[in-house]
């Protein structure tokens, strides 16, 4: 029977953490199905003679356009009409996805209408896929941080396993099992788990137009992260266009990409279990950027086998960034109390649009020769130029020379290994004082100030110790410290640019984790800890 956990995972081994529950299995099945028929215009389980260049191109063209527009429409729509996102529209989303697959299957048998059916199927599957991603994102966000992140990571890992398991089923029936069996299964998982989500959380009940400054601040803080993920998606799309020109080779690239996705999920889970982890999307992109530039520069000098391996590696990296993007969006929604559909829609609109531009641009560039230049050289040149431009903009552009670096909010994963016992006695506390760091109000949450320095007052140091001991998030620790300093809920909301309901929700979570009930008990705990 799948393992079910209730929140605390500090006693679990890495292998135990990887045991799936209903939610992670449902998400895994959804990922496997998407990779089998929607991911990058590759259809491993449809007849090869059906997958002509025209069919694959037009399917992906319509699917990617609708997929990207769905995210943009969700972001804009939820700002003005947040009501529909307060319920899980599983039946509607499933119906759209089901009809899309039916159109795709029908195109195999009706030659005269194959292209229109493929285009209709691509559009419906793009809309349905975006809808399901939105549903999964809301589920992960609605859970506590540990449980939601764990389900996302474990589901990603098992998605790769289920994808390869699909090859054990005869190909003649797999295409029919997807809409008739697999779709109802992961739709049922969404339905069952949605009943455990508290709909009264501020992020779901939020009315964006009542405090637009909060939403403007989120966009200002995180558009660079979205652009960084989009830049990786752009490169993956360019390479995908080269690799899937031949369907049989596209399936090979698909399998390598899925294997890379599995490795990325397992590595993150292992690191999370081992120690506290903080991922900065923009920081990690600076590390990946030299690889992207160099690998694209080498493209014209190597054979097609290099292009296929590069496409697989880039798509694996892209999949890892998509996973981090979902974690980042969930954390933003929890910390700031804003609608998860808005945040995820904003990220998705940028990322998937750039991915589609890369795929379609690479497809067209393969058939163009300028001044006798080889198509691969042209693709590499355009991709490097676009990548460099996005890196320049994401790094701050010209304004970076006139202003300081923007604050980057990292994704937090508190270590799942059992924490060391709290030292007893004042002598022992003094012996570890050098390892304690504080987070003064308004400073970078990742920066540390030694205990002996003038910037670390008693409340800040004790708050940091409590944070480490009780595994509070950075935002929870920030709110806790502000509460302990005597700030009102309204004042804290103003200082952190969030709604008052969000601060109240953080306060409830803090009191629950610390097993206290009022502010004075919090002050006493900080004094005595």
N, C-alpha and C positions, 0 to 999 in steps of 0.2 A: 504494500500500500504506500502511495506517495507520502513523504514526510510533510507534516503541517506544523508550522511554528507560530508562535504567538507574539513575537516581537524581539525578545532577547536572544541573540545568537552567539553570545560570547563564549559558550562552551562547546560549540560545534567545530568539528574538524573540517578542512576544506572539502573532503569527499562527501561529508554529511551535508554540507551547504549545497552541494550540487544536486542533491536529491530533489526532484521537482514536486511542486504541488499542482493543484488544478489550474491555478492562474498561469503559472509559468509554462505548463504543458500546453494550455490553450494558445498562449502567445507564440510558443515554439512551433505549433502546428500552422499558425497563420504565417509566420516567417517562411516556413518550408514551402507552403503553397505559393506564396508570392514569388519566391526564388524559382519555383518550377514553372511559372507562367507569366509573370508580370515584370520580373526584375531584369531590366536591361534588354527587353525584346528577345529573350531566349526561351524556347519551349522544348525542354528535354523530352517531354512525354507526348508530343504531337508528331504526326508523320513527317519525315524529313522532306518528302516531295511537296508537302504543303507549305513548307517554310522557305518560300522564295524571297529574294532580296526585297521585292516590292511589298510583299505581305508583312515581313518583319519591320521594314522601315515605317510603313503607314500605321501599323499597330502601335509601335513605340512613339511615333509622332503624336498621335491623338491621345494615347495614354499619358504621356509626359506633360503635354499641354494642360489637359484637364486636371491631372494630379497636382501640378504646381498652382494652377488657378484656384483649386479647392482650398489650398492652404491660405492663399491670399484672401479669398472670399471669407473664410472662417475667421481670420484675424480681424478683418474690417467688420464683418457681420456681428461678431460677438460683442464688439465695442458698442454698437448701436442697439442690438437686440440680443441681450444676454439670456433671455428666458429659455429659448430652445435648448441651450447647452446644459440646463439644469436637470435634464432627463436623458437617459441613455437610449438613443434611437437605434437599438440593435436590429429590430425587424426591418426598418427602412434601409439601413446600411446593408444588411444581408440580402435583401431583395435586389438591390442595385448590383451587388457583387454577383449574385446568382444569375441574373439576366445577362450580365457581361460574359460570363463563362458559357452560357447557352449560345450566345451569338458567336463566340469563338469556335465552339464545337460545330455549330451549324455551317460555318464557313468551310469546314472540311468537306462537306457533302454537297453543298450548293455552289458549284463552280461559277455560275453566272452572276451570283451576288456575293462572291467571296470577299472582294475588297470592301464593299459597303458594310458587310457584316463584321469584318475585322476592325474597321474604323469605329463602328458602333460598340463592338466589344471592348476595344481599347479605351474609349471614352468612359464607358460604364465601369470597367475595372479600375481605371484611374480614380474615378470618383469614389467607388466602393473601397478601394485600398486606403485612400486618404481618410475616409470616414472611420475605418477600423483602426488605423493608426491613432486617430483622435480619441477613440474610445479606450484603447489600451493606455494612452498617455494619461487620460483622466483617471483610470483605475490605479496606475502606479502612483500618481500624484496624490490621490485621495487616501492612500495608506500612510502609515508612519514611514519616515525616511528609510530606515533599515529594511523593512519589509518590501516597500516599493522598489528600492534599488536591487534587492536580492531577486525579486521576481523578474525584473528586467534582465539582469545578467544571466540568471539561470535559464530563462526562456530563450535568450540569444544563443547560449551554448547548445541547448537541446534542439533548437531550430536547425542547426547544422546536422545534428545526428538524425533528426527526422527526415531531412532532405535526402540524405544518402539512403535512408531506409525506404524511401519511395521507389528506389531502383529495384527493390526486391519484388515489387508488385508488377505484374505484366503490363507493359505499356499500353496495350489495347484497351484496358479498363481504367487506367489511372485518371485520364481526362474526365471520365464520367464520375469517378469517386470524389473528385474535388468539389463539384457543386452539390452532389447528392448526399455525401457522407461527411467529408472533412469540414466543409463550410458550416453545416449545422452544429458540428462538434465545437469548433472554436467560438461560434456565435453563442452557444449554450454556456461556455465558460465565461464569456463576458457578462451574460445575463445573471448567472449565479453570483459572480463576484461583485457585480454592481450593487447587489442588495446588501452587501456588507459595508459599503461606503457611506459615510455620514454626509447627507446632502446639505446639512446646515453649516458646513465649514465656510468661513468667509470667502475662500477662493471660488466656491460654487455660487454663493448668494451675492457675490459682488455685482455692483452696478457701475460699470467703468466711467460713465459720464458724470457721476457724482464727485469723482476725484481724478480728473484727467492728468493732473501733475504726476501722479504715481505711475501712470502708464507711459507718459513722456519720459520719465526718468529711467524706466526699464529699457525703453528703446535706446536711449542715449548710452546706457551702461553696457548693453549687450549686442549692439549691431556688429561690432568688430568680431565677436565670437562667431556670429552667424556667417559673416563674410569669410572667416577662416575655414569653417566647415564647407562652405560653398566652393571655396577655391580648390579644396581637395576633391569635392564632387565634380567640379569642372574637369580636372585632370582625369579622374576616373571615367567620366563620360567620353572624353576624347579617345582614351585608350580603348574603351568598350566599343566605340564605333569601328575601330580598326580590327579588333579581335573577333567580333561577331559577324563579319562580312560573310563568313562561311559557317552555317548553323552547327555543323559537327564540331568545329573549333570553338564556337561560342559555348557549347555545352561543357567542353573541357575547361574553358576559362571559368565558367560558372562553378564547377566543382572545386577548383583551386581557390576561388574567392570565398566560397563557403567554408572551406577548411581554415582559411585565414581568420574568418569571423569567429570560428570556434576557438582558435588559439587565443585571440584577443580577449574574449569573454573569460576564458579560464585564467589567463594571466591577471586580469583585473580582480577576479574573485580571490585568487591566491594572495595578491598584494594586500587586498582589503583584510583578509584574515590575519596576515602577518603583522601589519602595522597601520597606523593612521595614514590615510592617503588623501592627497589634495591634487586634483587635476585642474590645470588651467588650460582651456582650449587654445587661447591665443599664445600662451607660452609653449605648449607642445607643438603648435603649428610652426613656430620659429625653428624648432628642432627638425621638423619634417621637411620644411621648405627647401633646404639644400638638396635633399634626396629627390624631390619632385623636379627641381630645375635640372639637376645632373642627368637623371634618367631620361627626361624628355630630350635633352641635348644629344644623348647617345642614340636616340631612336633611328636617325637616318643611316647610322653606321653599322647596324646589326641586322640580322635576318628576321623573318616573321616569327620564329620561335621566341626571340627576345621580346617582341611586341606582345605576344600572348602571355608570357610570364609577367611582364610589366603590368599588363592589364589586370591580371589576377591579383598581384600584390597591391596595386593601387585600389582595387575594389575592396580588398580586405581591409586596408587602412581606412578607406571611406566608410565601410561598415562599422569599424571601431569608433569613428568620429560620430556617426549617427547614433550609436549607443551612448556616447558621452553627451551628445546634444540632448537626448531625451532625459538623461540624468540632470543636466543643467537646467532644462526647462522645468522639471518637477521641483527642483530646489528653489528656483525663482518664484514659482507659484506659492510654495509653502512659506517661504521667508517673507514675501511681500503681500500675500493674501490676494493675489490677482488671478483672474480666470485662466486656467491652464490651456484652454483652447486658444486664447489670444496669444500667449507666449509661444506655444508650439506652432501655431499658425504663422507667426512672424518669422521664426527660425526656418520653418519648412518652406515658406514662400521664397526666401532668399536661396536656401541650399538647393532645393530641387529645381528651381529655375536655372541656376548656374550649371547644375548637372545636365539638364536637358539641352542647354545651349552648347555645352561641350560635346555631347553626343551628336547633335544635329550638325554642329559646325564641323566636327571631324568627318562625318558622313559626306557632306558636300565637298570638303577640301580634298578628299581622296580622288575625286573625279576632275579636279581642276589642276591645270599646269600654268604657272606664271613665269614668264621668261625662262622657260625650259626647266624650271625647278621641279625636282622629284616630289610627288604628292606627300610622301612621308616627311620630307624636309620642310615642306610648307606647313603641314600639321604641327610639327615640332616648333617651328618658328612662331606661329600664331599662338600656340598654347603657352609657350614661354613668355611671350609678350603679355598675354592676358593675365597669366599667373603673377608676373612681376608687378603689373599695374594693381592687381587686387592686394598684393602684399604691401605695396606702397600706401594704398588707401587705408588698409587695415592697420598699418603701423602709425597712422595719424596724418599722413600726407605732409603738406607744407606746414600745417598748423603745429605739428609736433616740435618744430624748432622754436616755437614761441610759447608753448605751454608745457606743463608737466605731464607725465604719463598718467593716463586714466586709471582709476582703481579697477582692478580685475578681481571679480568674485570667483573663487575656485570652487570646484565640486568637492564636497567633503565626504569622506568615508572613514568613520571612526573604526579603529581596529577591532576585528571580531575575536581576536585571541583574548584570553582572560587577562585583565589588567593586573599589573603588580599591586600587591597590597599597599595601602596607604601607610607610610611610615608613622610610627607612634613616638610620642615624646618630642619635646622642643629641640633636643639635641639632634635627633634624627631629621626633623624638619629642616633644621639649619644646614644639615649636611647635603641636602638635595636642593637647596635654595638656588644654586647656580643654574639648575636645569629648568627652573620655573620661568615662564615668560608671560608678560601681560599684554593686553590689547587695549591701550588707552583709547578713549572716545575719539572718533574721527580719524584714527590711524588705519593703515593697511592691516586687515585681519590676519595676514600671514606674517607680519613683522613681529619680532620678539624683542622685548626689553628686559635685560638682566635685572634680577631682583635688587641688586645693589645700586642701580642707576637711579637718577633723580626722577625719571618719568614713571617709575613703577610705584604707585601708592598702595596702601594696604588693601583697599577694596579690590583694585585691579588684580593684585597677586592672588588674593583669596578666591576671587571669581574664576581665575584661570585654573586654580587647583580643583575647584568644584566642577568646572567644565570637563576637565580631564577625567575626574573620578566618576561622574555620572553620565559621561558621553553626551553632553549637550552639543548642539550645532553652534556654529559661529554666531548666527543671528540670535539664537536662544541665549547664548552667553552675553551678547551685547545687550539684549533686552533685560536680562537678569541684573546686569551691572547698573543699568540706568534706573531700574526699579529700586535697587538697593541704595542708590544715591538720592532717592526721594522724589524722582520725577513722576509727574502724573501720566496717565495713559495718553491723554491728549498731547502732552508735551513730547512724549517719546514718539508718538505717531508723526508729529510735525518734524522732529529731528531726523527720523529715518525715512521720511517721505512714504509712508504707508497709511492705511486706514486704521481707525481706532479699533475696529473689530479684529483686525489682524493682530494688533498688540494684545488684545484680550485673549485671543486664541493662543498666542505664544506664552502668555502668562499662565494659562491653564496647563499647557504642556510642561512648562518649567516646574510648576507646583506639583504636578503629577510625578515627574521624574525625581524630584527631590523629596517627595512624600511630605509636603507641607501644605498649609491651607491659607496663609495670609502673608502680607508683606513683612510684618514684624518677625515672623518665623524665618523668613528669608534673611533678614538682617542678622538675626541671632545665629543662623547657620554660617553665614559668611564670617562673622566675628569669631566663631568657635571652631571652624573647620581646621 
